[in-house]
């Protein structure tokens, strides 16, 4: 919901306004100067913006600049944010405001013009991004907007020392989960990262639980390929394989989870995953390796709810009639798929590889994060909460960090938890 809040700001003579402390010498004089009238001139009370308005998305604050009488020349200039005015405002008013971070807002167009013979400028807008990431409960954030007069008419302009302020009061705890942003396809981001020193981690008996957290902004009509753990088949000449591919098919968000070491492809189809919220995907395997179809081995949980289950179909043995031999290992993680048509418009959060086949109760106990990870319980645990840099730290204690090549521009993001 886009709201426009109009606040009249004025400028003088040549039609240039003053929104803040733009310095002009006191001895500047002109034959005639229009009177400046600003709604904020008396109290300088900030325009109040709420968390609900910002989080609803597409919120903006708009204003124009006015003269109290027409001018015979074009007036022009820029608006800008003046961080120094926050301390000045606090000192004058006894407040404790904090400068509003740049990731919270954007000013798409910062030039103003008042045409000759007119008294009102074009609309100027502060757009809010919809994110409150990094803001603290109980803090009010202030955005002081000032004017910069075009230097070609600066000697004709009377400048007010009044600023235009916008204040955002954070009245709640904001829990954001960070992650890798896969929104814009690039070969630098969509790639496989290997465990250091080419370590091949044996998954004993194939008993494991694979978990990912994802946030999707919107599914596209093709295959939305999110990621998979990677391994080598030690029973078949160390052939590389994808352990369990997390995929979504079509704009409705129908899951399609499975592949060589995860027999959930058919069972998981058609189970939708909604957009605009964080989800935890958990895939468990109880270690059944014999291909006995009557035994459930794989289970798919979405946010702790059992969505699908399937018996294994893979066979063990030395001949092709028995499909292939299987030696379960972990060698790294594949982010996305190396084709722009398979891109994922979202964030990838935590990635966990457990040594045990977790129960539903165990899965529900750590949907958002694992409080006390242990290398005795996990093969690897990449939180993806760095927010910068190229290294994804392994929080399991096993030292299995994943690192993008030097110079890679890694994209990061964060979204609010429900």
C-alpha positions in Angstrom: 0.0 0.0 0.0 1.6 3.2 -1.2 0.8 6.3 0.9 1.6 9.8 0.0 2.0 12.3 2.8 2.4 15.8 1.5 4.5 18.3 3.5 4.8 21.8 2.2 8.3 23.1 2.1 9.1 26.5 0.8 11.8 28.5 -0.9 12.2 32.0 -1.8 12.7 34.5 -4.5 14.1 32.5 -7.4 11.8 29.6 -6.3 14.4 27.6 -4.5 13.3 26.0 -1.2 15.1 25.3 2.0 14.5 22.0 3.8 17.4 22.2 6.2 20.5 24.0 7.3 21.9 25.0 3.9 24.4 27.8 4.7 23.8 31.2 3.3 25.6 34.4 4.4 23.5 36.9 6.4 24.6 39.8 4.3 23.0 38.5 1.1 20.3 40.8 -0.1 17.8 40.9 -2.9 15.2 43.5 -4.0 12.3 41.3 -3.2 12.2 38.0 -1.2 9.0 36.0 -0.8 8.3 34.9 2.8 9.3 31.4 3.8 6.5 29.3 5.3 7.2 25.8 6.5 4.8 23.5 8.3 7.7 22.3 10.5 9.0 25.8 11.2 7.4 25.9 14.7 7.9 22.5 16.2 10.0 20.6 13.7 8.0 17.6 14.6 9.1 14.6 12.5 6.7 12.8 10.2 5.9 9.5 11.9 6.3 6.2 10.0 5.3 2.9 11.7 6.9 -0.6 11.4 3.6 -1.9 10.1 3.6 0.6 7.2 7.1 -0.3 6.2 6.7 -4.1 6.5 3.5 -4.0 4.4 5.7 -3.1 1.5 5.6 -0.4 -1.2 5.3 2.4 1.5 6.5 5.9 0.6 6.5 9.4 1.9 6.1 12.2 -0.7 6.3 15.9 -0.4 6.5 19.0 -2.6 8.1 22.4 -2.2 6.2 25.7 -2.4 6.7 29.4 -2.9 4.3 31.8 -1.3 4.2 33.6 -4.7 5.2 32.8 -8.3 8.7 33.5 -9.5 9.8 34.6 -13.0 12.7 32.2 -13.2 13.1 28.4 -12.9 14.2 27.3 -9.4 16.1 24.1 -9.0 18.3 22.1 -6.7 18.7 18.7 -4.9 17.6 17.2 -1.7 19.9 15.0 0.4 20.2 13.3 3.8 22.3 15.2 6.3 23.5 12.8 9.1 24.9 15.6 11.2 21.5 17.0 11.9 20.5 14.0 14.0 22.9 15.0 16.8 21.8 18.6 16.4 18.2 17.7 16.7 18.8 15.5 19.8 20.7 18.3 21.5 17.9 20.8 20.8 15.0 18.6 21.7 16.4 16.3 24.3 15.7 13.2 22.2 17.9 10.2 21.6 17.2 9.5 17.9 19.5 7.4 15.8 20.3 8.0 12.1 18.1 5.8 9.9 20.3 3.2 8.1 20.6 3.4 4.3 19.2 -0.1 3.7 15.8 1.0 5.1 15.0 3.6 2.4 15.9 5.0 -1.0 15.4 8.3 -2.7 14.8 7.5 -6.4 14.9 11.1 -7.6 16.6 13.9 -5.7 16.2 16.8 -8.1 13.5 19.4 -7.6 12.3 22.0 -10.1 9.8 24.8 -9.7 8.8 26.2 -13.1 8.7 29.9 -13.8 5.3 31.3 -12.8 4.6 28.3 -10.6 4.7 27.9 -6.8 5.0 24.1 -6.4 7.8 21.7 -7.3 7.7 18.2 -8.6 6.9 15.5 -6.0 9.9 14.2 -4.1 9.6 10.7 -2.6 11.3 8.7 0.1 10.6 5.0 -0.7 11.0 2.4 2.1 12.5 -0.9 1.1 10.1 -3.0 3.2 13.0 -4.3 5.3 13.8 -3.3 8.9 16.9 -5.5 9.1 19.3 -4.4 11.8 16.9 -2.1 13.6 16.5 -2.5 17.4 13.4 -2.5 19.5 12.8 0.6 21.5 14.9 2.8 19.2 13.6 5.7 17.0 15.4 6.2 13.7 15.5 9.7 12.2 16.0 10.7 8.6 16.9 14.4 8.2 16.3 15.8 4.7 17.9 19.0 3.5 18.1 21.0 0.4 21.1 21.9 -1.8 20.5 25.0 -3.9 21.8 25.0 -7.5 24.9 27.1 -7.4 23.9 29.2 -10.4 21.1 30.9 -8.3 22.6 30.6 -4.8 23.2 34.3 -4.6 19.5 35.0 -5.1 18.1 32.6 -2.5 17.1 33.0 1.1 17.9 29.8 3.0 15.9 28.5 5.9 17.6 26.6 8.7 14.7 24.2 9.1 15.0 20.6 8.1 12.3 18.1 7.1 12.4 15.0 9.3 11.0 11.5 9.1 11.0 9.3 12.2 10.6 5.5 12.4 9.8 4.1 15.9 10.7 0.4 16.3 8.1 -0.9 18.7 8.8 -4.7 18.5 11.5 -7.3 18.4 12.6 -7.9 14.8 13.9 -11.4 14.1 15.6 -11.6 10.7 17.3 -14.6 9.2 20.2 -13.8 6.9 21.3 -15.9 3.9 22.8 -16.1 0.5 20.8 -14.2 -2.1 20.2 -16.2 -5.3 17.9 -13.6 -6.9 20.1 -12.7 -9.7 21.6 -15.6 -11.6 25.4 -15.6 -12.0 27.9 -18.3 -12.6 29.9 -17.0 -9.7 27.1 -17.7 -7.2 25.4 -20.7 -8.9 28.2 -23.3 -8.3 29.4 -26.2 -6.3 31.7 -25.5 -3.3 33.8 -28.3 -2.0 34.9 -29.2 1.5 38.5 -28.0 2.2 41.4 -30.3 1.0 38.9 -32.3 -1.1 37.8 -34.2 2.0 35.4 -37.0 1.3 33.2 -37.5 4.4 31.8 -41.0 4.9 28.1 -41.0 5.7 27.9 -44.1 7.8 25.2 -46.5 6.6 23.6 -43.6 4.7 21.8 -42.6 7.9 21.4 -38.8 7.8 19.2 -35.8 7.8 19.6 -33.0 5.3 18.1 -29.6 6.1 17.8 -26.3 4.3 16.1 -23.0 5.1 14.7 -21.1 2.1 12.8 -17.8 1.5 11.2 -17.4 -2.0 10.2 -14.1 -3.4 8.4 -15.7 -6.4 8.4 -19.0 -8.3 8.8 -19.0 -12.1 7.1 -21.3 -14.5 10.1 -23.6 -15.1 12.3 -25.5 -12.6 13.4 -23.5 -9.6 16.5 -25.3 -8.6 17.6 -24.4 -5.1 20.5 -26.7 -4.1 21.8 -30.1 -3.2 24.5 -31.8 -1.2 27.2 -33.4 -3.2 29.0 -36.7 -2.8 31.1 -39.4 -4.4 30.0 -43.0 -4.9 32.9 -44.9 -3.3 31.2 -48.1 -4.6 31.4 -47.0 -8.2 34.8 -45.5 -9.0 34.1 -42.3 -6.9 31.5 -41.1 -9.4 30.2 -37.7 -8.3 26.5 -37.4 -7.5 23.8 -35.1 -6.2 22.6 -36.4 -2.8 19.1 -34.8 -2.6 18.0 -32.0 -4.9 15.7 -29.4 -3.6 13.7 -28.2 -6.6 10.3 -26.5 -7.2 8.4 -26.8 -10.4 6.1 -24.0 -11.7 4.7 -20.8 -10.4 2.5 -22.4 -7.8 5.5 -23.7 -5.9 5.1 -27.4 -6.3 8.0 -29.2 -4.7 10.1 -31.8 -6.6 12.6 -33.2 -4.2 14.7 -36.2 -4.9 17.5 -37.7 -7.0 20.0 -40.6 -6.8 20.4 -40.7 -3.0 16.9 -39.5 -2.2 13.9 -41.5 -3.4 11.3 -38.8 -2.9 10.9 -37.5 -6.4 7.5 -38.9 -7.1 6.2 -38.8 -3.5 7.1 -35.1 -3.1 5.6 -33.8 -6.3 2.7 -31.4 -6.0 3.4 -30.4 -2.4 3.4 -26.6 -2.6 5.8 -24.2 -0.8 4.5 -20.7 -0.3 6.4 -17.5 -1.0 7.1 -14.6 1.2 8.1 -16.5 4.3 10.9 -18.7 5.6 10.6 -22.4 5.3 12.6 -25.3 6.8 12.9 -28.3 4.5 14.1 -31.5 6.2 14.9 -34.8 4.4 15.6 -37.8 6.6 17.0 -41.2 5.7 16.9 -44.1 8.1 19.8 -45.9 6.4 17.7 -48.6 4.6 19.9 -49.7 1.8 18.5 -53.0 0.4 15.9 -51.6 -1.9 13.1 -53.4 -0.2 10.2 -51.4 -1.4 7.9 -52.1 1.5 10.1 -50.2 4.0 9.9 -46.4 4.2 13.4 -45.0 4.3 13.0 -41.4 3.2 10.8 -38.7 4.7 10.2 -35.1 3.7 9.2 -32.5 6.3 8.2 -28.9 5.6 8.4 -26.7 8.7 8.2 -29.8 10.9 5.2 -31.3 9.2 5.5 -34.7 7.4 4.8 -34.0 3.7 5.9 -37.2 1.9 7.6 -40.5 2.5 8.9 -43.3 0.2 10.7 -46.6 0.2 14.1 -46.9 -1.4 14.4 -48.2 -5.0 18.2 -48.2 -5.3 20.0 -51.5 -5.5 23.4 -52.6 -4.4 25.6 -54.8 -6.5 28.4 -55.0 -9.1 26.2 -55.2 -12.3 24.1 -52.7 -14.2 21.0 -54.8 -13.7 21.2 -53.8 -10.1 21.2 -50.1 -11.0 24.5 -49.1 -9.4 26.6 -49.6 -6.3 26.3 -46.9 -3.6 28.9 -45.6 -1.3 27.5 -42.6 0.6 29.8 -39.6 1.2 29.6 -35.9 1.5 32.0 -33.7 -0.5 30.3 -30.2 -0.6 27.3 -28.3 -1.6 25.8 -27.2 -4.9 24.1 -23.8 -4.9 21.5 -23.6 -7.6 22.0 -25.1 -11.1 24.4 -24.0 -13.8 21.7 -22.7 -16.1 20.0 -19.3 -15.9 16.7 -21.0 -16.8 16.8 -22.9 -13.5 17.3 -19.8 -11.3 15.9 -19.5 -7.8 14.4 -16.1 -6.8 15.1 -16.2 -3.1 17.4 -16.7 -0.2 19.2 -19.8 1.0 19.5 -19.9 4.8 20.9 -22.5 7.1 22.2 -25.8 5.6 22.6 -28.8 7.9 23.8 -32.3 7.5 23.1 -34.5 10.5 24.5 -37.9 11.3 21.2 -39.3 12.5 17.8 -39.8 11.0 16.0 -37.2 13.1 12.5 -37.7 14.5 9.7 -35.2 13.8 10.0 -33.9 17.4 13.8 -33.4 16.9 13.2 -31.5 13.7 10.6 -29.3 15.3 12.9 -28.4 18.1 15.3 -26.4 15.8 13.3 -25.1 12.9 15.0 -21.7 12.9 18.5 -22.5 14.2 20.5 -25.0 16.2 21.4 -23.6 19.6 24.2 -26.0 20.5 25.7 -27.6 17.4 28.1 -30.5 17.9 30.5 -32.3 15.6 29.4 -35.5 17.2 25.9 -35.0 15.9 26.5 -33.2 12.6 28.7 -33.7 9.5 28.5 -30.0 8.7 26.4 -26.9 9.6 26.6 -23.8 7.4 24.5 -21.0 9.0 25.1 -18.6 6.1 24.8 -15.7 8.5 28.1 -14.0 7.7 26.5 -11.2 5.7 29.7 -10.4 3.9 32.8 -12.0 2.6 33.3 -15.2 0.6 33.7 -17.9 3.3 30.7 -19.9 4.7 31.7 -21.0 8.2 31.0 -24.6 9.4 29.4 -24.2 12.8 29.4 -27.9 13.5 33.0 -27.8 14.8 34.3 -30.0 12.0 36.1 -27.2 10.2 34.4 -27.9 6.9 34.1 -24.3 5.7 33.0 -23.6 2.1 34.7 -20.8 0.3 33.9 -19.0 -3.0 36.8 -18.2 -5.2 38.7 -15.1 -4.4 37.1 -12.0 -5.9 33.6 -13.4 -6.1 30.9 -10.9 -5.4 28.8 -12.9 -3.0 25.3 -11.6 -2.7 23.7 -11.6 0.8 20.2 -10.8 2.1 18.0 -11.2 5.1 14.2 -11.5 5.7 11.9 -11.3 8.7 10.7 -14.4 10.5 7.0 -14.8 11.0 
